[in-house]
Amino acid sequence: MKNGKKSTIPRATAKRLSIYYRVFKRFHAGNIEKASSKEIAEAIGIDAATVRRDFSYFGELGRRGFGYDVKKLMDFFADILNDNSITNVMLIGVGNMGRALLHYRFHERNKMKIVMAFEADQHPAVGTIDENVPIYAISEIEEKIKEANAQTAILTVPSSKAQEVTNSLVRAGVKGILSFSPINLSVPKDVVVQYVDLTSELQTLLYFMRKG
Protein backbone atom coordinates (compact mmCIF):
# COMPACT_ATOMS: atom_id res chain seq x y z
CA MET A 1 0.00 0.00 0.00
CA LYS A 2 0.96 3.65 -0.16
CA ASN A 3 3.30 5.45 2.23
CA GLY A 4 5.00 2.20 3.22
CA LYS A 5 1.96 0.94 5.05
CA LYS A 6 0.98 -2.71 5.34
CA SER A 7 0.79 -4.51 2.00
CA THR A 8 -2.08 -6.68 3.20
CA ILE A 9 -5.29 -5.76 4.95
CA PRO A 10 -7.99 -7.96 6.54
CA ARG A 11 -10.39 -9.53 4.06
CA ALA A 12 -13.36 -7.91 5.81
CA THR A 13 -11.77 -4.48 5.30
CA ALA A 14 -10.97 -5.24 1.66
CA LYS A 15 -14.60 -6.16 1.01
CA ARG A 16 -15.69 -2.74 2.33
CA LEU A 17 -13.40 -0.69 0.07
CA SER A 18 -15.89 -0.45 -2.78
CA ILE A 19 -18.62 0.47 -0.27
CA TYR A 20 -16.49 3.33 1.09
CA TYR A 21 -15.83 4.47 -2.45
CA ARG A 22 -19.56 4.47 -3.25
CA VAL A 23 -20.34 6.44 -0.08
CA PHE A 24 -17.72 9.10 -0.82
CA LYS A 25 -18.99 9.42 -4.39
CA ARG A 26 -22.50 9.97 -2.99
CA PHE A 27 -21.25 12.55 -0.48
CA HIS A 28 -19.33 14.34 -3.23
CA ALA A 29 -22.41 14.40 -5.48
CA GLY A 30 -24.28 15.97 -2.58
CA ASN A 31 -21.64 18.73 -2.26
CA ILE A 32 -20.50 17.46 1.15
CA GLU A 33 -16.88 18.45 1.69
CA LYS A 34 -16.15 16.85 5.09
CA ALA A 35 -17.51 13.69 6.72
CA SER A 36 -16.88 12.27 10.17
CA SER A 37 -16.26 8.58 10.85
CA LYS A 38 -19.70 8.52 12.49
CA GLU A 39 -21.39 9.89 9.35
CA ILE A 40 -19.51 7.43 7.15
CA ALA A 41 -20.40 4.55 9.47
CA GLU A 42 -24.08 5.48 9.50
CA ALA A 43 -24.13 5.63 5.70
CA ILE A 44 -22.78 2.08 5.56
CA GLY A 45 -24.45 0.53 8.60
CA ILE A 46 -21.36 -0.23 10.69
CA ASP A 47 -19.81 1.41 13.74
CA ALA A 48 -17.42 4.39 13.64
CA ALA A 49 -14.62 2.41 15.31
CA THR A 50 -14.63 -0.02 12.38
CA VAL A 51 -14.33 2.86 9.91
CA ARG A 52 -11.36 4.33 11.80
CA ARG A 53 -9.71 0.89 12.05
CA ASP A 54 -10.20 0.24 8.32
CA PHE A 55 -8.77 3.60 7.40
CA SER A 56 -5.77 3.12 9.72
CA TYR A 57 -4.38 0.51 7.32
CA PHE A 58 -3.79 3.26 4.77
CA GLY A 59 -1.99 5.83 6.89
CA GLU A 60 -3.22 9.31 7.78
CA LEU A 61 -6.40 9.72 5.79
CA GLY A 62 -7.80 12.34 8.15
CA ARG A 63 -7.26 14.09 11.49
CA ARG A 64 -9.32 13.30 14.56
CA GLY A 65 -11.86 16.04 15.15
CA PHE A 66 -11.53 17.46 11.63
CA GLY A 67 -13.36 14.79 9.66
CA TYR A 68 -12.37 13.29 6.33
CA ASP A 69 -11.96 15.28 3.12
CA VAL A 70 -14.63 13.78 0.86
CA LYS A 71 -13.00 14.61 -2.50
CA LYS A 72 -9.60 13.41 -1.31
CA LEU A 73 -10.98 10.11 -0.02
CA MET A 74 -13.12 9.58 -3.13
CA ASP A 75 -10.01 9.95 -5.30
CA PHE A 76 -8.00 7.78 -2.90
CA PHE A 77 -10.40 4.86 -3.09
CA ALA A 78 -10.81 5.31 -6.85
CA ASP A 79 -7.05 4.85 -7.12
CA ILE A 80 -6.99 1.79 -4.87
CA LEU A 81 -9.85 0.18 -6.78
CA ASN A 82 -8.34 1.16 -10.14
CA ASP A 83 -11.50 3.05 -11.04
CA ASN A 84 -9.63 5.75 -12.92
CA SER A 85 -9.33 3.60 -16.03
CA ILE A 86 -11.55 1.10 -17.80
CA THR A 87 -11.12 -2.52 -16.69
CA ASN A 88 -12.03 -5.04 -19.37
CA VAL A 89 -13.81 -8.14 -18.08
CA MET A 90 -14.72 -11.41 -19.76
CA LEU A 91 -17.91 -13.35 -18.98
CA ILE A 92 -17.77 -17.13 -19.01
CA GLY A 93 -21.21 -18.70 -19.32
CA VAL A 94 -24.29 -16.98 -20.76
CA GLY A 95 -27.08 -18.89 -19.04
CA ASN A 96 -29.68 -17.06 -16.98
CA MET A 97 -27.14 -15.52 -14.59
CA GLY A 98 -24.73 -14.70 -17.38
CA ARG A 99 -27.41 -12.98 -19.44
CA ALA A 100 -28.42 -10.89 -16.43
CA LEU A 101 -24.82 -9.77 -16.01
CA LEU A 102 -24.52 -8.96 -19.70
CA HIS A 103 -27.46 -6.60 -19.31
CA TYR A 104 -26.09 -5.01 -16.12
CA ARG A 105 -24.42 -1.78 -17.13
CA PHE A 106 -21.19 -2.00 -15.14
CA HIS A 107 -19.54 0.78 -17.15
CA GLU A 108 -22.27 3.26 -16.24
CA ARG A 109 -21.77 2.67 -12.50
CA ASN A 110 -18.04 1.91 -12.36
CA LYS A 111 -15.32 1.73 -14.95
CA MET A 112 -15.71 -1.97 -15.62
CA LYS A 113 -16.82 -3.31 -18.97
CA ILE A 114 -17.67 -6.80 -20.18
CA VAL A 115 -15.96 -6.89 -23.57
CA MET A 116 -16.57 -10.51 -24.59
CA ALA A 117 -18.31 -13.65 -23.42
CA PHE A 118 -17.71 -17.38 -23.87
CA GLU A 119 -19.88 -20.48 -23.95
CA ALA A 120 -19.46 -24.18 -24.67
CA ASP A 121 -18.39 -24.74 -28.27
CA GLN A 122 -21.72 -26.16 -29.44
CA HIS A 123 -23.91 -23.70 -27.52
CA PRO A 124 -26.41 -21.85 -29.79
CA ALA A 125 -25.29 -18.49 -28.36
CA VAL A 126 -21.81 -18.88 -29.85
CA GLY A 127 -21.32 -16.50 -32.75
CA THR A 128 -24.03 -14.09 -31.61
CA ILE A 129 -23.85 -10.63 -30.05
CA ASP A 130 -25.75 -9.55 -26.92
CA GLU A 131 -25.62 -5.99 -25.57
CA ASN A 132 -22.82 -5.35 -28.08
CA VAL A 133 -20.81 -8.15 -26.45
CA PRO A 134 -19.63 -10.90 -28.84
CA ILE A 135 -20.04 -14.48 -27.60
CA TYR A 136 -17.28 -16.92 -28.55
CA ALA A 137 -16.60 -20.63 -28.11
CA ILE A 138 -14.64 -21.43 -24.95
CA SER A 139 -12.03 -23.23 -27.08
CA GLU A 140 -11.08 -19.82 -28.53
CA ILE A 141 -10.34 -18.15 -25.21
CA GLU A 142 -6.54 -18.35 -25.34
CA GLU A 143 -6.63 -16.62 -28.73
CA LYS A 144 -9.33 -14.07 -27.87
CA ILE A 145 -7.92 -12.99 -24.50
CA LYS A 146 -5.10 -11.25 -26.34
CA GLU A 147 -7.66 -9.16 -28.21
CA ALA A 148 -9.62 -8.42 -25.05
CA ASN A 149 -6.69 -6.98 -23.08
CA ALA A 150 -8.36 -8.55 -20.04
CA GLN A 151 -7.09 -10.56 -17.10
CA THR A 152 -10.38 -10.68 -15.22
CA ALA A 153 -13.25 -13.12 -15.74
CA ILE A 154 -16.71 -13.64 -14.29
CA LEU A 155 -17.52 -17.34 -14.06
CA THR A 156 -21.19 -18.39 -14.27
CA VAL A 157 -20.96 -22.01 -15.42
CA PRO A 158 -22.41 -25.19 -13.86
CA SER A 159 -20.44 -26.49 -10.88
CA SER A 160 -19.54 -29.66 -12.80
CA LYS A 161 -17.67 -27.56 -15.38
CA ALA A 162 -16.25 -24.85 -13.13
CA GLN A 163 -12.80 -26.35 -12.48
CA GLU A 164 -12.31 -27.42 -16.09
CA VAL A 165 -13.20 -23.93 -17.33
CA THR A 166 -11.03 -22.34 -14.63
CA ASN A 167 -8.06 -24.37 -15.86
CA SER A 168 -8.63 -22.94 -19.34
CA LEU A 169 -8.82 -19.41 -17.93
CA VAL A 170 -5.55 -19.85 -16.03
CA ARG A 171 -3.80 -21.21 -19.13
CA ALA A 172 -5.10 -18.19 -21.07
CA GLY A 173 -3.52 -15.79 -18.56
CA VAL A 174 -6.50 -14.78 -16.42
CA LYS A 175 -5.37 -13.49 -13.02
CA GLY A 176 -8.71 -12.72 -11.34
CA ILE A 177 -11.93 -14.73 -11.28
CA LEU A 178 -15.31 -13.80 -9.81
CA SER A 179 -17.04 -17.15 -9.41
CA PHE A 180 -20.75 -17.78 -8.99
CA SER A 181 -20.13 -21.54 -8.76
CA PRO A 182 -20.52 -22.87 -5.18
CA ILE A 183 -17.32 -24.94 -5.21
CA ASN A 184 -13.78 -24.05 -4.21
CA LEU A 185 -11.59 -23.72 -7.27
CA SER A 186 -7.99 -24.86 -7.43
CA VAL A 187 -5.80 -22.09 -8.91
CA PRO A 188 -2.12 -21.07 -8.80
CA LYS A 189 -1.01 -18.65 -6.09
CA ASP A 190 -0.86 -15.73 -8.51
CA VAL A 191 -4.55 -16.08 -9.42
CA VAL A 192 -7.19 -14.49 -7.16
CA VAL A 193 -10.68 -15.97 -6.85
CA GLN A 194 -13.62 -14.16 -5.26
CA TYR A 195 -16.74 -16.23 -4.61
CA VAL A 196 -20.35 -15.06 -4.83
CA ASP A 197 -22.64 -17.58 -3.15
CA LEU A 198 -26.18 -16.22 -3.40
CA THR A 199 -27.68 -19.15 -1.47
CA SER A 200 -25.30 -18.59 1.44
CA GLU A 201 -26.01 -14.85 1.44
CA LEU A 202 -29.76 -15.48 1.49
CA GLN A 203 -29.44 -18.01 4.31
CA THR A 204 -27.40 -15.48 6.31
CA LEU A 205 -30.07 -12.84 5.69
CA LEU A 206 -32.82 -15.19 6.88
CA TYR A 207 -30.80 -16.09 9.97
CA PHE A 208 -30.50 -12.45 11.00
CA MET A 209 -34.17 -11.86 10.23
CA ARG A 210 -35.16 -14.70 12.56
CA LYS A 211 -32.65 -13.59 15.18
CA GLY A 212 -34.06 -10.07 15.07
C-alpha positions in Angstrom: 0.0 0.0 0.0 1.0 3.6 -0.2 3.3 5.4 2.2 5.0 2.2 3.2 2.0 0.9 5.1 1.0 -2.7 5.3 0.8 -4.5 2.0 -2.1 -6.7 3.2 -5.3 -5.8 5.0 -8.0 -8.0 6.5 -10.4 -9.5 4.1 -13.4 -7.9 5.8 -11.8 -4.5 5.3 -11.0 -5.2 1.7 -14.6 -6.2 1.0 -15.7 -2.7 2.3 -13.4 -0.7 0.1 -15.9 -0.4 -2.8 -18.6 0.5 -0.3 -16.5 3.3 1.1 -15.8 4.5 -2.4 -19.6 4.5 -3.3 -20.3 6.4 -0.1 -17.7 9.1 -0.8 -19.0 9.4 -4.4 -22.5 10.0 -3.0 -21.2 12.5 -0.5 -19.3 14.3 -3.2 -22.4 14.4 -5.5 -24.3 16.0 -2.6 -21.6 18.7 -2.3 -20.5 17.5 1.1 -16.9 18.4 1.7 -16.2 16.8 5.1 -17.5 13.7 6.7 -16.9 12.3 10.2 -16.3 8.6 10.8 -19.7 8.5 12.5 -21.4 9.9 9.3 -19.5 7.4 7.2 -20.4 4.6 9.5 -24.1 5.5 9.5 -24.1 5.6 5.7 -22.8 2.1 5.6 -24.4 0.5 8.6 -21.4 -0.2 10.7 -19.8 1.4 13.7 -17.4 4.4 13.6 -14.6 2.4 15.3 -14.6 0.0 12.4 -14.3 2.9 9.9 -11.4 4.3 11.8 -9.7 0.9 12.0 -10.2 0.2 8.3 -8.8 3.6 7.4 -5.8 3.1 9.7 -4.4 0.5 7.3 -3.8 3.3 4.8 -2.0 5.8 6.9 -3.2 9.3 7.8 -6.4 9.7 5.8 -7.8 12.3 8.2 -7.3 14.1 11.5 -9.3 13.3 14.6 -11.9 16.0 15.1 -11.5 17.5 11.6 -13.4 14.8 9.7 -12.4 13.3 6.3 -12.0 15.3 3.1 -14.6 13.8 0.9 -13.0 14.6 -2.5 -9.6 13.4 -1.3 -11.0 10.1 0.0 -13.1 9.6 -3.1 -10.0 9.9 -5.3 -8.0 7.8 -2.9 -10.4 4.9 -3.1 -10.8 5.3 -6.8 -7.0 4.9 -7.1 -7.0 1.8 -4.9 -9.8 0.2 -6.8 -8.3 1.2 -10.1 -11.5 3.0 -11.0 -9.6 5.8 -12.9 -9.3 3.6 -16.0 -11.5 1.1 -17.8 -11.1 -2.5 -16.7 -12.0 -5.0 -19.4 -13.8 -8.1 -18.1 -14.7 -11.4 -19.8 -17.9 -13.3 -19.0 -17.8 -17.1 -19.0 -21.2 -18.7 -19.3 -24.3 -17.0 -20.8 -27.1 -18.9 -19.0 -29.7 -17.1 -17.0 -27.1 -15.5 -14.6 -24.7 -14.7 -17.4 -27.4 -13.0 -19.4 -28.4 -10.9 -16.4 -24.8 -9.8 -16.0 -24.5 -9.0 -19.7 -27.5 -6.6 -19.3 -26.1 -5.0 -16.1 -24.4 -1.8 -17.1 -21.2 -2.0 -15.1 -19.5 0.8 -17.1 -22.3 3.3 -16.2 -21.8 2.7 -12.5 -18.0 1.9 -12.4 -15.3 1.7 -14.9 -15.7 -2.0 -15.6 -16.8 -3.3 -19.0 -17.7 -6.8 -20.2 -16.0 -6.9 -23.6 -16.6 -10.5 -24.6 -18.3 -13.7 -23.4 -17.7 -17.4 -23.9 -19.9 -20.5 -23.9 -19.5 -24.2 -24.7 -18.4 -24.7 -28.3 -21.7 -26.2 -29.4 -23.9 -23.7 -27.5 -26.4 -21.9 -29.8 -25.3 -18.5 -28.4 -21.8 -18.9 -29.9 -21.3 -16.5 -32.8 -24.0 -14.1 -31.6 -23.9 -10.6 -30.0 -25.7 -9.6 -26.9 -25.6 -6.0 -25.6 -22.8 -5.4 -28.1 -20.8 -8.1 -26.5 -19.6 -10.9 -28.8 -20.0 -14.5 -27.6 -17.3 -16.9 -28.6 -16.6 -20.6 -28.1 -14.6 -21.4 -24.9 -12.0 -23.2 -27.1 -11.1 -19.8 -28.5 -10.3 -18.2 -25.2 -6.5 -18.4 -25.3 -6.6 -16.6 -28.7 -9.3 -14.1 -27.9 -7.9 -13.0 -24.5 -5.1 -11.2 -26.3 -7.7 -9.2 -28.2 -9.6 -8.4 -25.1 -6.7 -7.0 -23.1 -8.4 -8.5 -20.0 -7.1 -10.6 -17.1 -10.4 -10.7 -15.2 -13.2 -13.1 -15.7 -16.7 -13.6 -14.3 -17.5 -17.3 -14.1 -21.2 -18.4 -14.3 -21.0 -22.0 -15.4 -22.4 -25.2 -13.9 -20.4 -26.5 -10.9 -19.5 -29.7 -12.8 -17.7 -27.6 -15.4 -16.2 -24.8 -13.1 -12.8 -26.4 -12.5 -12.3 -27.4 -16.1 -13.2 -23.9 -17.3 -11.0 -22.3 -14.6 -8.1 -24.4 -15.9 -8.6 -22.9 -19.3 -8.8 -19.4 -17.9 -5.6 -19.9 -16.0 -3.8 -21.2 -19.1 -5.1 -18.2 -21.1 -3.5 -15.8 -18.6 -6.5 -14.8 -16.4 -5.4 -13.5 -13.0 -8.7 -12.7 -11.3 -11.9 -14.7 -11.3 -15.3 -13.8 -9.8 -17.0 -17.2 -9.4 -20.8 -17.8 -9.0 -20.1 -21.5 -8.8 -20.5 -22.9 -5.2 -17.3 -24.9 -5.2 -13.8 -24.1 -4.2 -11.6 -23.7 -7.3 -8.0 -24.9 -7.4 -5.8 -22.1 -8.9 -2.1 -21.1 -8.8 -1.0 -18.6 -6.1 -0.9 -15.7 -8.5 -4.6 -16.1 -9.4 -7.2 -14.5 -7.2 -10.7 -16.0 -6.9 -13.6 -14.2 -5.3 -16.7 -16.2 -4.6 -20.3 -15.1 -4.8 -22.6 -17.6 -3.2 -26.2 -16.2 -3.4 -27.7 -19.2 -1.5 -25.3 -18.6 1.4 -26.0 -14.9 1.4 -29.8 -15.5 1.5 -29.4 -18.0 4.3 -27.4 -15.5 6.3 -30.1 -12.8 5.7 -32.8 -15.2 6.9 -30.8 -16.1 10.0 -30.5 -12.4 11.0 -34.2 -11.9 10.2 -35.2 -14.7 12.6 -32.6 -13.6 15.2 -34.1 -10.1 15.1 
